[in-house]
Amino acid sequence: MATENKNLSVYDKNKIPNAKNLRFGIVVSEWNGEITEALSKGAEDALLDCGASSENVIRWNVPGSFELTFGCKKMIQTEKVDAIVAIGSVIRGETSHFDFVCSATAQGIKDLNVAYDVPVIFCVLTDDNIEQSRARSGGKHGNKGTEAAIAAIQMAVLGKEL
């Protein structure tokens, strides 16, 4: 596992740009809600810790990870956000459905990054089991939502600078 020796929640606040004047979107899949709620909390807490105001963090829910692309696209089109964190959780089952959802979601989010000038950060856990998801959403490996929020800040600043 890529996160085996890494805590995803550790960041040096002194090396992260201040998010005070930035506006963020968080689009959250309701599927595997235990996991996605924990990821969302990690993302929002990190944004606030780095200076974003709660008024400048907008959250939308979508039914599942497959729907994240549409939710993020609509947020880009209707809200003035500097970056979006797309949060989902897909846990492998007994069929190939896992592969299709993971691939389509990753490709959809990539397509948004190509088509629009708003960075969309991929925070979709694609795990083999619930234990792996828990370990990466606030468990022994920290919180991937925190890591995604830090990436959102960095990319929002990069987008404004260029």
C-alpha positions as CSV (number, residue, x, y, z in Angstrom):
1,M,0.0,0.0,0.0
2,A,1.4,3.4,-1.0
3,T,0.4,4.9,2.4
4,E,1.9,2.1,4.5
5,N,4.6,4.3,6.1
6,K,2.9,7.7,5.7
7,N,0.5,9.6,7.8
8,L,-1.7,11.5,5.3
9,S,-2.7,14.1,7.9
10,V,0.7,15.5,8.6
11,Y,1.6,18.8,6.9
12,D,3.8,21.8,7.8
13,K,1.4,24.7,8.0
14,N,4.3,27.1,7.5
15,K,4.9,25.7,4.0
16,I,1.2,25.9,3.0
17,P,-0.1,29.2,1.5
18,N,-2.7,31.0,3.5
19,A,-6.2,30.1,2.3
20,K,-7.9,33.2,3.8
21,N,-8.9,34.7,0.4
22,L,-9.8,31.5,-1.3
23,R,-13.1,29.8,-1.9
24,F,-13.4,26.0,-1.9
25,G,-15.9,23.4,-2.9
26,I,-16.2,20.0,-1.4
27,V,-18.4,17.5,-3.3
28,V,-19.0,14.4,-1.3
29,S,-20.4,11.0,-2.3
30,E,-23.0,9.7,0.1
31,W,-22.1,6.0,-0.7
32,N,-19.9,4.5,2.0
33,G,-20.9,7.5,4.2
34,E,-18.9,6.5,7.2
35,I,-15.8,6.9,5.1
36,T,-16.8,9.9,3.0
37,E,-18.0,11.9,6.1
38,A,-14.6,11.3,7.8
39,L,-12.8,12.4,4.6
40,S,-14.9,15.5,4.4
41,K,-14.2,16.4,8.0
42,G,-10.5,16.0,7.4
43,A,-10.7,18.2,4.3
44,E,-12.8,20.9,5.9
45,D,-10.7,21.0,9.1
46,A,-7.5,21.4,7.1
47,L,-9.0,24.2,5.0
48,L,-10.1,26.1,8.1
49,D,-6.8,25.4,9.8
50,C,-5.0,27.0,6.9
51,G,-7.0,30.1,7.0
52,A,-10.2,29.5,4.9
53,S,-13.3,30.9,6.4
54,S,-16.3,28.5,6.9
55,E,-18.3,30.8,4.6
56,N,-15.8,30.1,1.8
57,V,-16.2,26.3,2.0
58,I,-19.2,25.0,0.1
59,R,-20.3,21.4,0.4
60,W,-22.5,19.5,-2.0
61,N,-23.6,15.9,-1.7
62,V,-24.0,13.4,-4.6
63,P,-25.3,9.9,-4.4
64,G,-22.1,8.0,-5.3
65,S,-18.6,8.4,-6.6
66,F,-19.7,8.0,-10.2
67,E,-21.8,11.2,-9.7
68,L,-18.8,13.2,-8.5
69,T,-17.9,14.4,-12.0
70,F,-21.3,15.9,-12.6
71,G,-21.5,17.5,-9.2
72,C,-18.1,19.0,-9.6
73,K,-18.9,20.3,-13.1
74,K,-22.0,22.0,-11.9
75,M,-20.2,23.5,-8.9
76,I,-17.6,24.9,-11.3
77,Q,-20.3,26.4,-13.5
78,T,-22.5,27.9,-10.7
79,E,-20.2,28.8,-7.8
80,K,-17.1,30.9,-7.8
81,V,-14.6,28.5,-6.3
82,D,-10.9,28.4,-6.6
83,A,-10.6,24.6,-6.2
84,I,-12.8,21.6,-5.5
85,V,-12.1,18.4,-3.5
86,A,-14.1,15.5,-4.9
87,I,-14.6,12.9,-2.1
88,G,-15.7,9.4,-2.6
89,S,-15.1,5.8,-1.5
90,V,-15.3,2.7,-3.6
91,I,-14.7,-0.6,-1.9
92,R,-14.0,-3.7,-4.0
93,G,-16.8,-6.2,-4.2
94,E,-17.2,-9.6,-5.9
95,T,-18.0,-8.1,-9.4
96,S,-16.1,-5.9,-11.9
97,H,-18.4,-3.0,-10.9
98,F,-15.5,-1.7,-8.8
99,D,-13.2,-1.3,-11.8
100,F,-15.8,0.5,-13.9
101,V,-16.7,3.0,-11.2
102,C,-13.1,3.7,-10.2
103,S,-12.0,4.2,-13.8
104,A,-14.9,6.3,-14.8
105,T,-14.6,8.5,-11.7
106,A,-10.9,9.0,-12.2
107,Q,-11.3,9.8,-15.9
108,G,-14.2,12.2,-15.2
109,I,-12.2,14.2,-12.7
110,K,-9.2,14.2,-15.0
111,D,-11.5,15.5,-17.8
112,L,-12.7,18.4,-15.5
113,N,-9.1,19.4,-14.8
114,V,-8.4,19.5,-18.6
115,A,-11.7,21.3,-19.5
116,Y,-11.8,24.0,-16.8
117,D,-9.5,26.4,-15.0
118,V,-10.6,25.2,-11.6
119,P,-8.5,22.4,-10.1
120,V,-10.5,19.4,-9.0
121,I,-8.6,17.3,-6.4
122,F,-9.2,13.5,-6.5
123,C,-10.0,12.3,-3.0
124,V,-11.6,9.0,-3.9
125,L,-10.5,6.0,-1.9
126,T,-10.4,2.8,-4.0
127,D,-9.8,0.1,-1.4
128,D,-10.0,-3.6,-1.2
129,N,-11.9,-3.6,2.1
130,I,-13.4,-1.4,4.7
131,E,-10.4,-1.7,7.0
132,Q,-8.2,-0.1,4.4
133,S,-10.7,2.7,3.9
134,R,-10.9,3.3,7.7
135,A,-7.1,3.4,7.9
136,R,-7.0,6.2,5.3
137,S,-10.0,8.2,6.5
138,G,-8.8,9.1,10.0
139,G,-7.2,5.8,11.1
140,K,-3.6,4.6,11.4
141,H,-2.6,6.3,8.0
142,G,-4.2,9.6,8.8
143,N,-6.8,11.2,6.6
144,K,-6.7,11.4,2.8
145,G,-9.2,14.3,3.0
146,T,-6.6,16.4,4.9
147,E,-4.0,15.7,2.2
148,A,-6.5,16.5,-0.6
149,A,-7.4,19.9,1.1
150,I,-3.7,20.8,1.2
151,A,-3.4,20.0,-2.5
152,A,-6.5,22.1,-3.2
153,I,-4.9,25.1,-1.4
154,Q,-1.7,24.7,-3.3
155,M,-3.4,24.3,-6.7
156,A,-5.8,27.2,-6.1
157,V,-2.8,29.4,-5.4
158,L,-1.0,28.1,-8.5
159,G,-4.1,28.8,-10.6
160,K,-4.3,32.4,-9.4
161,E,-0.6,33.0,-9.9
162,L,-0.6,31.8,-13.5
